[in-house]
Amino acid sequence: MNQNSRERCTHPCPCGYLGDPLHPCSCTPVMVQRYRSRISGPLLDRIDIHIEVPAVKYRDLADRSEGESSRAIGSRVERAREVQRDRFRGSKVHSNAQMTPRFIKKFCEPDAAGSRMLELVTDRLGLSARSYSRILKVARTIADLDGCDAVREQHVSEAIQYRSLDRKVSS
C-alpha cells in the first residue's frame, strides 16, 4: 500500500457531522448508507484499522500537560516489533499484519471472554471472514504493545473499536 492510499480518509456522512457532539448531522440514514456504500465492503475488509477522528476542542489543543513521550511510545513499539520478529523467525512472515490463517489460529486465539465478545460482534455486525481475521491480527498487535503473551478480552475490544466502518449506520 503506498503512502497516498494509507492517508486517504472519508467523512462519516455527506455533511461530515455524523457523530459530532457540536454539530448536528443533517443526513438521513439512507443518505449515510448510500454515501458509505461508495466504498465496497471487500475494499474495507482489506483495511486493518478505520476509525473516526472527532474535531479537537481548543482547550485540549492548548493543554500543556505531559502525555506519554514519543521516546516511550517508540520503545514500546520496538519491543512489540522484536516480539513479532522472534515469533515469526524462520518464516516469510515478519509482522502480525502478514499472518496467514495458520499463524492466526496459532498466535491470535483470544481468551474465553474475548472469544465470546468476538462471536457476539461478528454475528451482530455480520462481519466477513476477512474482517474477523483483521480484528484478531490487530488484537494480537495490541497485546504485543501491552507486553502480553495472550490475547485478552480488552485487546479484542480495542481492536473492534478500530473497525468503525463495519458498524451499522445510525443517526
Stockholm file with secondary structure:
# STOCKHOLM 1.0

chainA/1-171         MNQNSRERCTHPCPCGYLGDPLHPCSCTPVMVQRYRSRISGPLLDRIDIHIEVPAVKYRDLADRSEGESSRAIGSRVERAREVQRDRFRGSKVHSNAQMTPRFIKKFCEPDAAGSRMLELVTDRLGLSARSYSRILKVARTIADLDGCDAVREQHVSEAIQYRSLDRKVSS
#=GR chainA/1-171 SS CCHHHHHCCCCSSSSSCTTCSSSCCCCCHHHHHHHHTTSCHHHHHTCSCBCCCCCCCHHHHHCCCCCCCHHHHHHHHHHHHHHHHHHTTTSSCCSGGGCCHHHHHHHCCBCHHHHHHHHHHHHHHTCCHHHHHHHHHHHHHHHHHTTCSSBCHHHHHHHHHTBGGGSCCCC
#=GC SS_cons         CCHHHHHCCCCSSSSSCTTCSSSCCCCCHHHHHHHHTTSCHHHHHTCSCBCCCCCCCHHHHHCCCCCCCHHHHHHHHHHHHHHHHHHTTTSSCCSGGGCCHHHHHHHCCBCHHHHHHHHHHHHHHTCCHHHHHHHHHHHHHHHHHTTCSSBCHHHHHHHHHTBGGGSCCCC
//
